[in-house]
Amino acid sequence: MEKPSETYSFLETSYVMITCESGCESLVAEELRGITGIKEIECTTGNYDVIAKIEVESVESLREIIAFKIRKVRGVLSTTTLMCTESTKPIIAQ
């Protein structure tokens, strides 16, 4: 049961799928590691080359990371962002 004195801070979570110039995937992933707010980075195959998980305090912070940091990384061609909806716990497929 929730105590009245407890406060909860919710983070805005999103996944950014990144398309890179051919051969730049590892360099892009390495540069992303230095950006505050990016919690996970994976190189992938398929429609996107890199996926980054971002957790920040506000949508404005998210916009700044994507527009002014991720998109400025050399080798990034485009990004697609998926915003996570509020959930109490992750859903795991079995």
FILUMDO-87127 format. One record per atom (N, C-alpha, C): residue in three letters; atom name; x negated, y negated, z. Coordinates in nm, 2 decimals, always signed. Each point is the difference from the previous one (the first is absolute). Last residue first. Layout:
N
pt rest ala	atom CA	x X	y Y	z Z
...
% end
This chain:
94
pt rest gln	atom N	x -0.63	y +1.49	z -2.34
pt rest gln	atom CA	x -0.06	y +0.13	z +0.04
pt rest gln	atom C	x +0.04	y +0.11	z -0.11
pt rest ala	atom N	x -0.06	y -0.58	z +0.10
pt rest ala	atom CA	x +0.06	y +0.11	z -0.08
pt rest ala	atom C	x -0.06	y +0.13	z +0.04
pt rest ile	atom N	x +0.05	y -0.46	z +0.29
pt rest ile	atom CA	x -0.10	y +0.09	z -0.05
pt rest ile	atom C	x +0.07	y +0.11	z -0.07
pt rest ile	atom N	x +0.07	y -0.53	z +0.20
pt rest ile	atom CA	x +0.07	y +0.12	z -0.05
pt rest ile	atom C	x -0.10	y +0.08	z -0.07
pt rest pro	atom N	x -0.08	y -0.39	z +0.41
pt rest pro	atom CA	x -0.02	y +0.05	z -0.14
pt rest pro	atom C	x +0.08	y +0.12	z -0.03
pt rest lys	atom N	x +0.19	y -0.34	z +0.36
pt rest lys	atom CA	x -0.11	y +0.09	z -0.01
pt rest lys	atom C	x -0.02	y +0.04	z -0.14
pt rest thr	atom N	x +0.30	y -0.34	z +0.11
pt rest thr	atom CA	x -0.04	y +0.02	z +0.13
pt rest thr	atom C	x -0.12	y +0.10	z +0.01
pt rest ser	atom N	x +0.13	y -0.38	z -0.39
pt rest ser	atom CA	x +0.03	y +0.14	z +0.04
pt rest ser	atom C	x -0.06	y +0.02	z +0.14
pt rest glu	atom N	x +0.09	y -0.39	z -0.43
pt rest glu	atom CA	x -0.01	y +0.02	z +0.15
pt rest glu	atom C	x +0.03	y +0.15	z +0.02
pt rest thr	atom N	x -0.19	y -0.11	z -0.48
pt rest thr	atom CA	x +0.12	y -0.04	z +0.08
pt rest thr	atom C	x -0.03	y +0.04	z +0.15
pt rest cys	atom N	x -0.38	y -0.13	z -0.39
pt rest cys	atom CA	x +0.07	y +0.11	z +0.08
pt rest cys	atom C	x +0.11	y -0.06	z +0.07
pt rest met	atom N	x -0.22	y -0.16	z -0.48
pt rest met	atom CA	x +0.02	y -0.04	z +0.14
pt rest met	atom C	x +0.07	y +0.12	z +0.07
pt rest leu	atom N	x -0.32	y -0.03	z -0.45
pt rest leu	atom CA	x +0.11	y +0.06	z +0.06
pt rest leu	atom C	x +0.01	y -0.04	z +0.14
pt rest thr	atom N	x -0.26	y -0.19	z -0.48
pt rest thr	atom CA	x +0.01	y +0.01	z +0.14
pt rest thr	atom C	x +0.13	y +0.07	z +0.04
pt rest thr	atom N	x -0.39	y -0.05	z -0.42
pt rest thr	atom CA	x +0.14	y +0.02	z +0.03
pt rest thr	atom C	x +0.02	y +0.03	z +0.15
pt rest thr	atom N	x -0.40	y -0.23	z -0.37
pt rest thr	atom CA	x +0.04	y +0.06	z +0.13
pt rest thr	atom C	x +0.15	y +0.02	z -0.01
pt rest ser	atom N	x -0.47	y -0.08	z -0.36
pt rest ser	atom CA	x +0.14	y -0.03	z +0.04
pt rest ser	atom C	x +0.03	y +0.07	z +0.13
pt rest leu	atom N	x -0.45	y -0.03	z -0.18
pt rest leu	atom CA	x +0.08	y -0.05	z -0.12
pt rest leu	atom C	x +0.14	y -0.04	z +0.04
pt rest val	atom N	x -0.52	y +0.05	z +0.24
pt rest val	atom CA	x +0.14	y +0.02	z +0.02
pt rest val	atom C	x +0.08	y -0.06	z -0.12
pt rest gly	atom N	x -0.48	y -0.04	z +0.05
pt rest gly	atom CA	x +0.04	y +0.13	z -0.04
pt rest gly	atom C	x +0.15	y +0.03	z +0.01
pt rest arg	atom N	x -0.24	y -0.35	z +0.32
pt rest arg	atom CA	x -0.05	y +0.03	z -0.13
pt rest arg	atom C	x +0.04	y +0.14	z -0.04
pt rest val	atom N	x +0.28	y -0.30	z +0.35
pt rest val	atom CA	x -0.11	y +0.10	z +0.00
pt rest val	atom C	x -0.03	y +0.03	z -0.15
pt rest lys	atom N	x +0.37	y -0.28	z +0.14
pt rest lys	atom CA	x -0.13	y -0.07	z -0.03
pt rest lys	atom C	x -0.12	y +0.10	z +0.00
pt rest arg	atom N	x +0.45	y +0.13	z +0.13
pt rest arg	atom CA	x +0.00	y -0.03	z -0.14
pt rest arg	atom C	x -0.12	y -0.07	z -0.05
pt rest ile	atom N	x +0.05	y +0.11	z +0.47
pt rest ile	atom CA	x -0.01	y +0.12	z -0.09
pt rest ile	atom C	x +0.00	y -0.04	z -0.14
pt rest lys	atom N	x +0.02	y -0.37	z +0.29
pt rest lys	atom CA	x -0.11	y +0.08	z +0.03
pt rest lys	atom C	x -0.01	y +0.12	z -0.10
pt rest phe	atom N	x +0.34	y -0.35	z -0.01
pt rest phe	atom CA	x -0.12	y -0.07	z +0.01
pt rest phe	atom C	x -0.12	y +0.09	z +0.04
pt rest ala	atom N	x +0.46	y +0.16	z -0.07
pt rest ala	atom CA	x -0.02	y -0.10	z -0.10
pt rest ala	atom C	x -0.14	y -0.06	z +0.01
pt rest ile	atom N	x +0.13	y +0.34	z +0.32
pt rest ile	atom CA	x +0.02	y +0.05	z -0.13
pt rest ile	atom C	x -0.04	y -0.11	z -0.11
pt rest ile	atom N	x -0.01	y -0.11	z +0.46
pt rest ile	atom CA	x -0.10	y +0.11	z -0.02
pt rest ile	atom C	x +0.01	y +0.04	z -0.15
pt rest glu	atom N	x +0.32	y -0.32	z +0.15
pt rest glu	atom CA	x -0.14	y -0.06	z -0.01
pt rest glu	atom C	x -0.10	y +0.11	z -0.03
pt rest arg	atom N	x +0.44	y +0.13	z +0.08
pt rest arg	atom CA	x -0.01	y -0.07	z -0.13
pt rest arg	atom C	x -0.14	y -0.05	z -0.02
pt rest leu	atom N	x +0.10	y +0.20	z +0.42
pt rest leu	atom CA	x +0.00	y +0.10	z -0.11
pt rest leu	atom C	x -0.02	y -0.07	z -0.14
pt rest ser	atom N	x +0.07	y -0.28	z +0.37
pt rest ser	atom CA	x -0.13	y +0.06	z +0.01
pt rest ser	atom C	x -0.02	y +0.11	z -0.11
pt rest glu	atom N	x +0.43	y -0.18	z +0.05
pt rest glu	atom CA	x -0.09	y -0.10	z -0.06
pt rest glu	atom C	x -0.14	y +0.05	z +0.01
pt rest val	atom N	x +0.33	y +0.26	z +0.19
pt rest val	atom CA	x +0.01	y +0.01	z -0.14
pt rest val	atom C	x -0.10	y -0.10	z -0.07
pt rest ser	atom N	x -0.12	y +0.16	z +0.50
pt rest ser	atom CA	x +0.11	y -0.07	z -0.07
pt rest ser	atom C	x -0.01	y +0.02	z -0.15
pt rest glu	atom N	x -0.30	y +0.21	z +0.34
pt rest glu	atom CA	x +0.11	y -0.05	z +0.08
pt rest glu	atom C	x +0.11	y -0.07	z -0.07
pt rest val	atom N	x -0.30	y +0.43	z -0.20
pt rest val	atom CA	x -0.02	y -0.14	z +0.04
pt rest val	atom C	x +0.12	y -0.05	z +0.08
pt rest glu	atom N	x -0.24	y +0.44	z -0.29
pt rest glu	atom CA	x +0.08	y -0.02	z +0.12
pt rest glu	atom C	x -0.03	y -0.14	z +0.05
pt rest ile	atom N	x -0.07	y +0.34	z -0.47
pt rest ile	atom CA	x -0.03	y -0.12	z +0.07
pt rest ile	atom C	x +0.10	y -0.01	z +0.12
pt rest lys	atom N	x -0.24	y +0.37	z -0.37
pt rest lys	atom CA	x +0.11	y -0.02	z +0.09
pt rest lys	atom C	x -0.04	y -0.13	z +0.08
pt rest ala	atom N	x -0.14	y +0.19	z -0.52
pt rest ala	atom CA	x -0.04	y -0.06	z +0.13
pt rest ala	atom C	x +0.12	y -0.02	z +0.09
pt rest ile	atom N	x -0.19	y +0.28	z -0.48
pt rest ile	atom CA	x +0.12	y -0.04	z +0.09
pt rest ile	atom C	x -0.06	y -0.05	z +0.13
pt rest val	atom N	x -0.18	y +0.08	z -0.55
pt rest val	atom CA	x -0.03	y -0.01	z +0.15
pt rest val	atom C	x +0.13	y -0.04	z +0.07
pt rest asp	atom N	x +0.01	y +0.10	z -0.47
pt rest asp	atom CA	x -0.14	y +0.05	z +0.03
pt rest asp	atom C	x -0.03	y +0.00	z +0.15
pt rest tyr	atom N	x +0.48	y +0.08	z -0.31
pt rest tyr	atom CA	x -0.08	y -0.10	z +0.08
pt rest tyr	atom C	x -0.13	y +0.06	z +0.03
pt rest asn	atom N	x +0.31	y +0.25	z -0.25
pt rest asn	atom CA	x +0.03	y -0.13	z -0.05
pt rest asn	atom C	x -0.09	y -0.11	z +0.07
pt rest gly	atom N	x -0.21	y +0.47	z +0.04
pt rest gly	atom CA	x +0.13	y -0.03	z -0.05
pt rest gly	atom C	x +0.02	y -0.14	z -0.04
pt rest thr	atom N	x -0.34	y +0.20	z +0.39
pt rest thr	atom CA	x +0.01	y +0.02	z -0.14
pt rest thr	atom C	x +0.15	y -0.02	z -0.04
pt rest thr	atom N	x -0.32	y -0.22	z +0.42
pt rest thr	atom CA	x +0.10	y +0.10	z -0.04
pt rest thr	atom C	x -0.01	y +0.02	z -0.15
pt rest cys	atom N	x -0.24	y -0.21	z +0.50
pt rest cys	atom CA	x -0.01	y +0.01	z -0.15
pt rest cys	atom C	x +0.09	y +0.11	z -0.05
pt rest glu	atom N	x +0.05	y -0.29	z +0.48
pt rest glu	atom CA	x -0.02	y +0.13	z -0.07
pt rest glu	atom C	x -0.01	y -0.02	z -0.15
pt rest ile	atom N	x +0.02	y -0.26	z +0.53
pt rest ile	atom CA	x -0.03	y -0.02	z -0.15
pt rest ile	atom C	x -0.02	y +0.14	z -0.05
pt rest glu	atom N	x +0.20	y -0.29	z +0.47
pt rest glu	atom CA	x -0.03	y +0.13	z -0.07
pt rest glu	atom C	x -0.03	y -0.03	z -0.14
pt rest lys	atom N	x +0.09	y -0.36	z +0.30
pt rest lys	atom CA	x -0.02	y +0.11	z +0.10
pt rest lys	atom C	x -0.05	y +0.13	z -0.06
pt rest ile	atom N	x +0.02	y -0.57	z -0.08
pt rest ile	atom CA	x +0.00	y +0.12	z -0.07
pt rest ile	atom C	x -0.04	y +0.12	z +0.09
pt rest gly	atom N	x -0.02	y -0.44	z +0.16
pt rest gly	atom CA	x +0.15	y +0.04	z -0.02
pt rest gly	atom C	x +0.01	y +0.12	z -0.08
pt rest thr	atom N	x -0.44	y -0.30	z -0.05
pt rest thr	atom CA	x +0.08	y +0.02	z +0.13
pt rest thr	atom C	x +0.14	y +0.02	z -0.04
pt rest ile	atom N	x -0.42	y +0.12	z -0.32
pt rest ile	atom CA	x +0.11	y -0.10	z +0.02
pt rest ile	atom C	x +0.08	y +0.04	z +0.12
pt rest gly	atom N	x -0.39	y +0.24	z -0.19
pt rest gly	atom CA	x -0.04	y -0.12	z +0.08
pt rest gly	atom C	x +0.12	y -0.10	z +0.02
pt rest arg	atom N	x +0.02	y +0.41	z -0.27
pt rest arg	atom CA	x -0.03	y +0.04	z +0.14
pt rest arg	atom C	x -0.03	y -0.12	z +0.09
pt rest leu	atom N	x +0.06	y -0.02	z -0.48
pt rest leu	atom CA	x +0.12	y -0.02	z +0.08
pt rest leu	atom C	x -0.02	y +0.04	z +0.14
pt rest glu	atom N	x -0.35	y +0.06	z -0.32
pt rest glu	atom CA	x +0.02	y -0.15	z +0.03
pt rest glu	atom C	x +0.13	y -0.02	z +0.09
pt rest glu	atom N	x -0.10	y +0.44	z -0.16
pt rest glu	atom CA	x -0.10	y -0.04	z +0.10
pt rest glu	atom C	x +0.02	y -0.15	z +0.04
pt rest ala	atom N	x +0.28	y +0.18	z -0.34
pt rest ala	atom CA	x +0.03	y +0.06	z +0.13
pt rest ala	atom C	x -0.10	y -0.04	z +0.11
pt rest val	atom N	x -0.09	y -0.13	z -0.45
pt rest val	atom CA	x +0.12	y -0.07	z +0.05
pt rest val	atom C	x +0.03	y +0.05	z +0.14
pt rest leu	atom N	x -0.34	y +0.22	z -0.23
pt rest leu	atom CA	x -0.04	y -0.13	z +0.04
pt rest leu	atom C	x +0.11	y -0.08	z +0.06
pt rest ser	atom N	x +0.10	y +0.42	z -0.18
pt rest ser	atom CA	x -0.08	y +0.02	z +0.13
pt rest ser	atom C	x -0.05	y -0.14	z +0.05
pt rest glu	atom N	x +0.24	y +0.02	z -0.42
pt rest glu	atom CA	x +0.08	y +0.04	z +0.11
pt rest glu	atom C	x -0.07	y +0.00	z +0.13
pt rest cys	atom N	x -0.13	y -0.11	z -0.48
pt rest cys	atom CA	x -0.01	y -0.10	z +0.11
pt rest cys	atom C	x +0.07	y +0.05	z +0.13
pt rest gly	atom N	x +0.00	y +0.20	z -0.46
pt rest gly	atom CA	x -0.13	y +0.02	z +0.06
pt rest gly	atom C	x -0.02	y -0.09	z +0.12
pt rest ser	atom N	x +0.37	y -0.16	z -0.33
pt rest ser	atom CA	x -0.06	y +0.14	z +0.00
pt rest ser	atom C	x -0.14	y +0.00	z +0.06
pt rest glu	atom N	x +0.35	y -0.36	z +0.18
pt rest glu	atom CA	x -0.07	y +0.02	z -0.13
pt rest glu	atom C	x -0.07	y +0.14	z +0.01
pt rest cys	atom N	x +0.43	y -0.04	z +0.30
pt rest cys	atom CA	x -0.14	y -0.05	z -0.01
pt rest cys	atom C	x -0.05	y +0.01	z -0.14
pt rest thr	atom N	x +0.48	y -0.01	z +0.33
pt rest thr	atom CA	x -0.06	y +0.05	z -0.13
pt rest thr	atom C	x -0.13	y -0.07	z -0.02
pt rest ile	atom N	x +0.32	y +0.11	z +0.46
pt rest ile	atom CA	x -0.09	y -0.09	z -0.07
pt rest ile	atom C	x -0.05	y +0.07	z -0.13
pt rest met	atom N	x +0.40	y -0.01	z +0.42
pt rest met	atom CA	x -0.06	y +0.08	z -0.10
pt rest met	atom C	x -0.08	y -0.09	z -0.09
pt rest val	atom N	x +0.18	y -0.04	z +0.53
pt rest val	atom CA	x -0.03	y -0.07	z -0.13
pt rest val	atom C	x -0.07	y +0.09	z -0.09
pt rest tyr	atom N	x +0.34	y +0.01	z +0.46
pt rest tyr	atom CA	x -0.10	y +0.07	z -0.08
pt rest tyr	atom C	x -0.02	y -0.08	z -0.13
pt rest ser	atom N	x +0.18	y -0.15	z +0.53
pt rest ser	atom CA	x +0.02	y +0.02	z -0.15
pt rest ser	atom C	x -0.11	y +0.08	z -0.06
pt rest thr	atom N	x +0.24	y -0.22	z +0.50
pt rest thr	atom CA	x -0.08	y +0.10	z -0.06
pt rest thr	atom C	x +0.03	y +0.01	z -0.15
pt rest glu	atom N	x +0.04	y -0.34	z +0.46
pt rest glu	atom CA	x +0.05	y +0.02	z -0.13
pt rest glu	atom C	x -0.10	y +0.10	z -0.07
pt rest leu	atom N	x +0.09	y -0.01	z +0.54
pt rest leu	atom CA	x -0.08	y -0.04	z -0.11
pt rest leu	atom C	x +0.07	y +0.02	z -0.13
pt rest phe	atom N	x +0.16	y -0.09	z +0.53
pt rest phe	atom CA	x +0.01	y +0.08	z -0.12
pt rest phe	atom C	x -0.09	y -0.05	z -0.10
pt rest ser	atom N	x +0.06	y -0.01	z +0.56
pt rest ser	atom CA	x -0.06	y -0.07	z -0.12
pt rest ser	atom C	x +0.01	y +0.09	z -0.12
pt rest tyr	atom N	x +0.25	y -0.04	z +0.52
pt rest tyr	atom CA	x -0.05	y +0.08	z -0.11
pt rest tyr	atom C	x -0.04	y -0.09	z -0.11
pt rest thr	atom N	x +0.08	y -0.01	z +0.57
pt rest thr	atom CA	x +0.02	y -0.06	z -0.13
pt rest thr	atom C	x -0.07	y +0.08	z -0.10
pt rest glu	atom N	x +0.22	y +0.05	z +0.54
pt rest glu	atom CA	x -0.09	y +0.04	z -0.11
pt rest glu	atom C	x +0.03	y -0.08	z -0.13
pt rest ser	atom N	x +0.24	y -0.03	z +0.42
pt rest ser	atom CA	x -0.12	y -0.08	z +0.00
pt rest ser	atom C	x -0.09	y +0.04	z -0.12
pt rest pro	atom N	x +0.42	y +0.23	z +0.11
pt rest pro	atom CA	x +0.02	y -0.14	z -0.05
pt rest pro	atom C	x -0.12	y -0.08	z -0.01
pt rest lys	atom N	x +0.01	y +0.53	z -0.07
pt rest lys	atom CA	x +0.00	y -0.09	z +0.11
pt rest lys	atom C	x +0.01	y -0.14	z -0.05
pt rest glu	atom N	x +0.16	y +0.50	z -0.21
pt rest glu	atom CA	x -0.07	y -0.13	z -0.02
pt rest glu	atom C	x +0.01	y -0.08	z +0.12
pt rest met	atom N	x +0.03	y +0.55	z -0.03
pt rest met	atom CA	x +0.08	y -0.12	z +0.00
pt rest met	atom C	x -0.09	y -0.12	z +0.00
% end
